Amino acid sequence: MLAITPEDILRLSTPKKLGILGGIIILIIVLFALFLIKPEYEKLTRKEKEYNKLKLDLDAKKKVARDHKKFQAKLESLKRELEIMKAKLPDKKEIPSLLKTISSLGKESGLTFKLFRPKPEIAKDFYSEIPVEIQVEGGYHDVATFFYKVGMLDRIVNISNVSMGKPREKKGKMELTTSCLATTFRFVEKPTTAEEEKGKKAKKKARKKKKKKKK
């Protein structure tokens, strides 16, 4: 193997010496890049990826927080609207009083009731409809006054299926027979789990009693 000594290098021409020096410098730069810069670059790349991931996570959490606030605000708004609606829907205990009020308004308006017949309730989602068949006698103006007063009640009462007969003179006054359907509504509380269980047990007992009677 041929060994190169420093003396051999010193005897070389200047261009060759510069070439060797340049090669050494390049080698040093390459080694520096491989052993010092590259690891730091890789570390920087990893940190950048971690930063970007954390930023995405943070942005997602911020969006969830914003959406949560919007959802809470919407929920509170719906709760308030529900409370307002519930205030306009009487509960079961108030129905007889409300029907009595409707009847009193008709009499105050100068009408004579020929029919005031509550019909079976019609169950809906969170409320029940309570229709009442009404037939009254009186003047057209009296009927209009009655409908107006009913419409001004705090509780919701819808008047529908209005039918008016032919006007006729009675005691010097033109009267007619008017039929309609007055529908009010009551709020229905959904039964709790405990109440549902009691209801199921009661139904089971009732079925067992029926079976025993048949035997």
SEVEX-894759 format. One record per residue: x, y, z of N, C-alpha, C, CB in turn; residue in one letter. Coordinates in steps of 0.05 Angstrom, whole numbers, padded with zeros to 5 digits, always signed. Glycine has a CB too. Layout:
// residues N
XYZXYZXYZXYZa...
//
This chain:
// residues 215
+00017-00024+00000+00000+00000+00000+00018+00025+00000-00019+00000+00025m+00011+00044-00017+00027+00068-00019+00019+00088+00002+00025+00080-00048l+00038+00097+00018+00031+00116+00039+00039+00144+00030+00046+00109+00066a+00022+00163+00036+00027+00191+00028+00035+00206+00054+00002+00205+00014i+00058+00218+00053+00068+00233+00076+00064+00263+00072+00098+00226+00081t+00065+00279+00093+00063+00308+00090+00084+00319+00072+00065+00321+00117p+00108+00307+00071+00130+00316+00054+00122+00313+00025+00156+00301+00060e+00108+00290+00019+00099+00286-00009+00079+00308-00017+00085+00258-00011d+00062+00316+00001+00042+00337-00006+00056+00363-00010+00021+00339+00017i+00076+00369+00007+00091+00394+00004+00106+00397-00022+00110+00398+00028l+00114+00374-00033+00129+00374-00058+00110+00378-00082+00145+00348-00062r+00084+00375-00078+00065+00379-00100+00063+00408-00109+00037+00369-00092l+00054+00411-00134+00051+00438-00144+00028+00453-00130+00045+00438-00175s+00027+00479-00132+00007+00495-00118-00022+00487-00126+00012+00525-00123t-00028+00484-00152-00055+00477-00160-00064+00450-00147-00056+00474-00190p-00045+00431-00146-00052+00405-00134-00057+00408-00104-00030+00384-00139k-00040+00425-00091-00044+00430-00063-00072+00442-00058-00021+00449-00052k-00079+00462-00075-00106+00475-00072-00128+00455-00077-00108+00498-00092l-00124+00436-00096-00144+00416-00101-00148+00398-00077-00136+00399-00126g-00125+00390-00065-00127+00372-00041-00141+00387-00019-00099+00362-00032i-00134+00413-00015-00145+00429+00006-00175+00432+00002-00132+00456+00008l-00183+00437-00023-00211+00439-00030-00227+00414-00023-00215+00447-00059g-00214+00391-00030-00227+00365-00025-00231+00361+00005-00211+00342-00037g-00210+00369+00021-00212+00366+00050-00235+00383+00061-00185+00373+00064i-00237+00408+00051-00258+00426+00060-00286+00415+00053-00255+00454+00047i-00288+00404+00029-00314+00393+00020-00321+00369+00038-00313+00383-00009i-00301+00352+00044-00305+00329+00061-00314+00337+00089-00279+00312+00064l-00302+00359+00099-00309+00369+00126-00338+00379+00126-00290+00392+00135i-00346+00393+00104-00373+00403+00101-00393+00381+00100-00376+00421+00076i-00386+00360+00084-00404+00337+00081-00408+00323+00108-00393+00316+00060v-00385+00319+00122-00387+00305+00148-00403+00322+00168-00359+00300+00159l-00399+00349+00167-00413+00367+00185-00443+00365+00179-00403+00396+00181f-00450+00364+00153-00478+00362+00146-00491+00336+00155-00482+00366+00115a-00475+00314+00151-00485+00288+00158-00489+00284+00188-00467+00267+00148l-00469+00293+00203-00469+00287+00232-00480+00309+00250-00442+00280+00240f-00482+00333+00239-00492+00355+00256-00517+00368+00245-00470+00376+00259l-00517+00376+00220-00540+00390+00209-00564+00372+00204-00532+00404+00182i-00559+00348+00192-00581+00330+00186-00597+00322+00210-00570+00305+00172k-00585+00313+00232-00600+00306+00256-00617+00330+00266-00582+00296+00279p-00605+00354+00265-00620+00377+00275-00643+00383+00256-00601+00402+00276e-00639+00379+00230-00660+00384+00210-00683+00364+00215-00649+00381+00181y-00676+00339+00219-00696+00318+00224-00712+00324+00250-00683+00291+00226e-00697+00334+00270-00710+00341+00295-00729+00364+00291-00689+00348+00316k-00720+00384+00275-00737+00407+00269-00762+00399+00253-00721+00428+00252l-00758+00380+00234-00781+00371+00219-00802+00357+00237-00772+00351+00197t-00792+00340+00256-00810+00326+00274-00825+00347+00291-00794+00307+00292r-00811+00367+00301-00823+00387+00318-00844+00403+00302-00802+00406+00329k-00838+00408+00277-00857+00422+00260-00883+00406+00256-00845+00429+00233e-00879+00380+00252-00903+00362+00248-00919+00361+00274-00894+00334+00241k-00905+00359+00297-00919+00359+00323-00934+00385+00327-00899+00355+00346e-00921+00407+00320-00934+00434+00323-00959+00435+00306-00914+00456+00315y-00957+00426+00280-00980+00427+00262-01003+00410+00272-00972+00418+00234n-00996+00386+00283-01016+00368+00294-01031+00381+00318-01004+00341+00302k-01014+00392+00336-01025+00406+00360-01043+00429+00352-01003+00415+00379l-01034+00444+00331-01050+00467+00322-01077+00458+00311-01034+00482+00300k-01076+00435+00296-01102+00425+00285-01120+00416+00307-01096+00401+00266l-01108+00402+00327-01124+00394+00351-01136+00418+00365-01107+00377+00370d-01120+00438+00369-01129+00462+00383-01151+00476+00367-01106+00481+00387l-01148+00478+00341-01168+00490+00324-01195+00475+00325-01159+00492+00294d-01192+00448+00325-01216+00431+00327-01230+00435+00354-01208+00401+00324a-01214+00437+00376-01226+00441+00402-01239+00468+00404-01204+00437+00424k-01226+00488+00392-01238+00515+00392-01265+00515+00378-01219+00535+00379k-01266+00500+00355-01291+00498+00340-01313+00484+00356-01286+00483+00313k-01304+00462+00370-01323+00448+00387-01334+00466+00409-01310+00423+00399v-01316+00482+00420-01324+00501+00442-01344+00521+00431-01299+00515+00453a-01338+00532+00407-01356+00551+00395-01383+00539+00389-01344+00563+00369r-01382+00514+00377-01407+00500+00371-01423+00494+00396-01401+00474+00356d-01408+00487+00418-01421+00481+00443-01435+00505+00454-01400+00471+00464h-01422+00529+00452-01435+00553+00461-01460+00560+00445-01415+00577+00459k-01458+00556+00418-01481+00561+00401-01504+00541+00408-01473+00557+00371k-01496+00516+00413-01516+00496+00420-01530+00503+00447-01503+00468+00422f-01514+00511+00466-01525+00519+00492-01544+00542+00490-01502+00526+00512q-01536+00562+00473-01553+00586+00469-01579+00578+00456-01538+00607+00452a-01577+00560+00436-01601+00550+00422-01619+00534+00441-01594+00533+00398k-01607+00518+00458-01622+00502+00477-01636+00520+00497-01603+00483+00492l-01623+00541+00507-01635+00559+00526-01658+00574+00512-01614+00580+00536e-01655+00581+00487-01676+00595+00472-01700+00577+00469-01666+00603+00444s-01695+00551+00462-01717+00532+00459-01732+00527+00486-01707+00505+00448l-01716+00527+00508-01728+00523+00535-01747+00546+00541-01706+00521+00556k-01737+00571+00535-01754+00594+00540-01780+00593+00523-01739+00620+00534r-01777+00585+00497-01800+00583+00480-01820+00562+00490-01792+00577+00451e-01808+00540+00500-01825+00518+00511-01840+00528+00535-01808+00494+00518l-01827+00543+00553-01840+00553+00577-01863+00572+00570-01820+00568+00595e-01858+00589+00549-01879+00607+00540-01903+00591+00529-01868+00626+00518i-01897+00570+00513-01919+00554+00502-01934+00539+00525-01908+00534+00482m-01918+00529+00544-01931+00515+00567-01950+00533+00582-01910+00503+00585k-01942+00559+00584-01958+00578+00599-01985+00582+00585-01944+00605+00601a-01985+00578+00558-02010+00582+00542-02026+00556+00541-02003+00591+00514k-02014+00534+00550-02028+00508+00549-02036+00501+00578-02011+00486+00536l-02061+00501+00585-02069+00494+00612-02064+00465+00618-02099+00500+00616p-02060+00459+00644-02057+00431+00651-02085+00419+00656-02040+00428+00677d-02086+00394+00663-02111+00380+00664-02130+00392+00685-02106+00350+00671k-02119+00402+00707-02136+00413+00728-02150+00439+00719-02119+00419+00753k-02138+00453+00700-02149+00479+00692-02170+00477+00670-02126+00497+00682e-02172+00454+00657-02191+00451+00635-02220+00457+00642-02189+00423+00624i-02231+00446+00664-02259+00453+00670-02263+00483+00674-02267+00438+00696p-02244+00496+00687-02246+00525+00691-02245+00540+00665-02223+00535+00710s-02227+00531+00646-02225+00544+00620-02251+00541+00604-02202+00533+00604l-02263+00517+00605-02288+00512+00590-02310+00529+00602-02295+00482+00592l-02310+00532+00628-02330+00549+00642-02327+00578+00633-02328+00546+00673k-02302+00587+00630-02296+00614+00622-02306+00619+00593-02266+00620+00623t-02302+00599+00575-02312+00601+00548-02342+00604+00547-02303+00577+00531i-02355+00587+00564-02385+00588+00565-02394+00615+00575-02395+00566+00583s-02380+00626+00596-02387+00652+00607-02384+00674+00587-02371+00658+00633s-02363+00673+00571-02358+00693+00550-02380+00694+00530-02331+00688+00536l-02391+00670+00523-02413+00668+00504-02438+00682+00515-02419+00639+00497g-02444+00676+00540-02467+00688+00553-02464+00719+00556-02473+00676+00581k-02439+00727+00563-02434+00756+00566-02438+00770+00539-02405+00761+00576e-02433+00755+00517-02435+00767+00490-02464+00768+00480-02417+00752+00470s-02482+00757+00496-02511+00758+00489-02520+00733+00474-02516+00781+00472g-02505+00711+00476-02512+00686+00462-02526+00667+00481-02486+00673+00450l-02542+00650+00469-02556+00629+00484-02544+00602+00475-02587+00629+00480t-02533+00586+00493-02521+00561+00486-02542+00539+00482-02500+00552+00507f-02541+00526+00459-02558+00504+00453-02543+00477+00456-02570+00506+00425k-02516+00480+00453-02499+00456+00455-02471+00464+00465-02497+00440+00428l-02461+00450+00485-02433+00454+00494-02423+00427+00503-02432+00476+00518f-02411+00412+00483-02405+00384+00488-02375+00379+00484-02422+00366+00471r-02360+00375+00505-02331+00368+00502-02329+00340+00490-02316+00369+00530p-02311+00337+00471-02306+00311+00458-02281+00298+00470-02304+00315+00427k-02276+00273+00463-02252+00260+00474-02226+00274+00466-02251+00231+00464p-02207+00273+00483-02181+00286+00478-02167+00272+00455-02163+00286+00503e-02151+00288+00440-02135+00277+00418-02106+00280+00426-02141+00291+00391i-02092+00258+00432-02065+00259+00442-02045+00266+00419-02057+00233+00455a-02027+00284+00424-02006+00292+00406-01979+00285+00419-02008+00322+00398k-01958+00299+00411-01932+00293+00421-01929+00300+00450-01910+00307+00405d-01930+00326+00457-01927+00335+00484-01952+00350+00494-01902+00353+00487f-01973+00348+00479-01998+00362+00487-02022+00345+00477-01999+00390+00476y-02045+00353+00487-02070+00340+00478-02089+00361+00468-02082+00323+00501s-02104+00355+00447-02125+00373+00438-02151+00366+00452-02128+00371+00406e-02166+00386+00460-02191+00382+00473-02213+00397+00457-02191+00392+00503i-02226+00383+00439-02246+00396+00422-02273+00398+00437-02250+00381+00396p-02287+00419+00432-02314+00423+00444-02333+00432+00422-02313+00445+00468v-02355+00417+00419-02376+00424+00400-02393+00445+00413-02393+00399+00392e-02397+00467+00398-02413+00489+00408-02435+00497+00388-02395+00514+00414i-02458+00502+00399-02480+00513+00382-02494+00535+00399-02501+00490+00374q-02495+00558+00387-02506+00581+00401-02527+00595+00383-02484+00601+00410v-02544+00611+00397-02564+00627+00382-02559+00656+00391-02593+00619+00388e-02560+00674+00371-02556+00703+00377-02551+00718+00351-02533+00707+00396g-02547+00744+00354-02542+00760+00331-02514+00756+00320-02546+00789+00338g-02510+00765+00295-02484+00762+00282-02463+00777+00297-02485+00772+00253y-02470+00801+00306-02451+00817+00322-02443+00803+00348-02462+00845+00327h-02463+00790+00361-02458+00776+00386-02439+00753+00382-02485+00766+00398d-02442+00739+00359-02424+00717+00353-02396+00727+00349-02434+00701+00328v-02394+00749+00333-02367+00760+00328-02354+00769+00354-02370+00784+00308a-02369+00781+00372-02359+00790+00398-02349+00766+00414-02380+00805+00414t-02364+00744+00414-02356+00720+00428-02330+00709+00417-02379+00699+00426f-02328+00707+00391-02303+00696+00379-02279+00714+00386-02307+00694+00348f-02284+00741+00386-02262+00760+00392-02253+00755+00421-02272+00789+00388y-02272+00753+00439-02264+00750+00468-02249+00723+00472-02290+00750+00485k-02258+00702+00459-02244+00677+00461-02216+00679+00450-02260+00654+00446v-02213+00693+00428-02186+00697+00417-02167+00713+00434-02188+00710+00390g-02179+00730+00453-02163+00746+00470-02155+00732+00496-02178+00772+00477m-02164+00708+00500-02156+00693+00524-02126+00687+00525-02172+00666+00526l-02115+00685+00549-02087+00679+00552-02081+00651+00542-02078+00681+00581d-02100+00633+00546-02097+00605+00537-02105+00603+00508-02115+00586+00554r-02093+00584+00494-02098+00581+00465-02125+00566+00461-02075+00564+00452i-02143+00579+00447-02168+00567+00439-02173+00573+00410-02192+00577+00457v-02174+00552+00393-02179+00556+00365-02208+00551+00358-02161+00537+00348n-02220+00569+00343-02247+00565+00333-02247+00557+00304-02264+00592+00337i-02259+00534+00298-02259+00524+00271-02287+00512+00264-02237+00503+00267s-02290+00503+00239-02315+00491+00229-02339+00508+00236-02318+00463+00243n-02337+00534+00230-02359+00552+00236-02381+00549+00215-02349+00582+00237v-02405+00546+00224-02428+00543+00206-02451+00560+00217-02437+00513+00203s-02461+00578+00200-02483+00596+00208-02508+00590+00193-02475+00625+00204m-02531+00589+00208-02557+00584+00195-02568+00610+00184-02576+00571+00215g-02592+00607+00173-02606+00631+00162-02615+00649+00184-02630+00622+00144k-02611+00675+00181-02621+00694+00201-02652+00694+00202-02611+00723+00194p-02662+00698+00227-02691+00699+00230-02697+00720+00252-02702+00671+00239r-02720+00731+00250-02728+00752+00269-02739+00739+00294-02748+00771+00257e-02729+00749+00317-02738+00739+00342-02739+00762+00362-02720+00716+00353k-02763+00769+00371-02767+00791+00389-02755+00817+00378-02755+00785+00416k-02760+00822+00353-02752+00846+00340-02722+00847+00334-02759+00869+00356g-02709+00824+00336-02680+00823+00332-02673+00800+00313-02664+00820+00359k-02655+00805+00294-02646+00784+00276-02627+00766+00290-02634+00796+00250m-02634+00740+00291-02616+00720+00304-02611+00698+00284-02629+00710+00330e-02589+00683+00290-02582+00660+00274-02569+00639+00292-02563+00667+00251l-02570+00614+00283-02558+00592+00298-02530+00588+00287-02575+00566+00297t-02510+00588+00304-02482+00584+00296-02470+00559+00309-02465+00609+00303t-02459+00542+00293-02445+00519+00303-02415+00522+00298-02456+00492+00290s-02399+00512+00317-02370+00514+00313-02356+00493+00331-02359+00542+00319c-02330+00491+00326-02314+00473+00343-02293+00490+00356-02301+00449+00325l-02294+00491+00382-02273+00505+00398-02253+00485+00408-02286+00521+00422a-02228+00488+00400-02207+00469+00408-02187+00483+00426-02193+00457+00384t-02184+00473+00450-02163+00482+00468-02143+00460+00471-02175+00491+00496t-02121+00466+00485-02099+00447+00487-02089+00446+00516-02076+00455+00467f-02079+00423+00523-02067+00421+00550-02040+00408+00547-02085+00405+00569r-02021+00417+00563-01994+00407+00563-01994+00379+00577-01975+00426+00577f-01980+00360+00565-01978+00333+00576-01949+00328+00584-01988+00312+00555v-01945+00325+00610-01918+00318+00620-01912+00289+00613-01916+00323+00651e-01889+00284+00603-01881+00256+00597-01876+00242+00623-01856+00255+00578k-01886+00218+00626-01882+00203+00651-01853+00196+00656-01899+00178+00652p-01845+00197+00681-01818+00189+00688-01815+00159+00686-01810+00199+00716t-01791+00149+00688-01786+00120+00686-01801+00105+00707-01756+00114+00688t-01801+00117+00732-01815+00104+00754-01845+00102+00749-01810+00119+00780a-01856+00124+00738-01885+00125+00732-01892+00105+00710-01894+00153+00723e-01874+00103+00690-01878+00084+00668-01879+00055+00679-01856+00087+00647e-01860+00049+00697-01859+00022+00709-01885+00017+00724-01835+00020+00728e-01895+00037+00740-01920+00033+00754-01943+00027+00735-01926+00058+00772k-01943+00042+00713-01964+00039+00693-01963+00011+00681-01961+00060+00671g-01939+00001+00675-01936-00025+00663-01946-00047+00683-01907-00030+00656k-01938-00044+00709-01946-00063+00729-01977-00063+00733-01933-00057+00756k-01989-00039+00732-02018-00037+00735-02032-00051+00711-02026-00008+00736a-02021-00048+00687-02032-00061+00663-02030-00091+00665-02019-00051+00638k-02007-00101+00675-02003-00130+00678-02023-00141+00698-01974-00135+00688k-02027-00127+00721-02046-00136+00741-02074-00137+00729-02046-00118+00766k-02081-00117+00714-02108-00116+00702-02112-00139+00682-02112-00089+00687a-02091-00146+00667-02093-00168+00648-02096-00195+00663-02068-00169+00629r-02081-00198+00685-02083-00222+00701-02111-00226+00713-02062-00222+00724k-02123-00204+00722-02150-00205+00734-02170-00213+00712-02157-00177+00746k-02167-00202+00688-02185-00209+00666-02183-00239+00660-02179-00193+00641k-02158-00250+00660-02154-00278+00654-02167-00296+00675-02124-00284+00652k-02165-00288+00701-02177-00303+00723-02207-00303+00720-02168-00292+00750k-02219-00280+00713-02248-00278+00710-02258-00297+00688-02256-00250+00705k-02243-00298+00666-02250-00315+00643-02250-00345+00651-02231-00311+00619k-02230-00352+00668-02229-00380+00678-02253-00387+00696-02202-00385+00693k
//
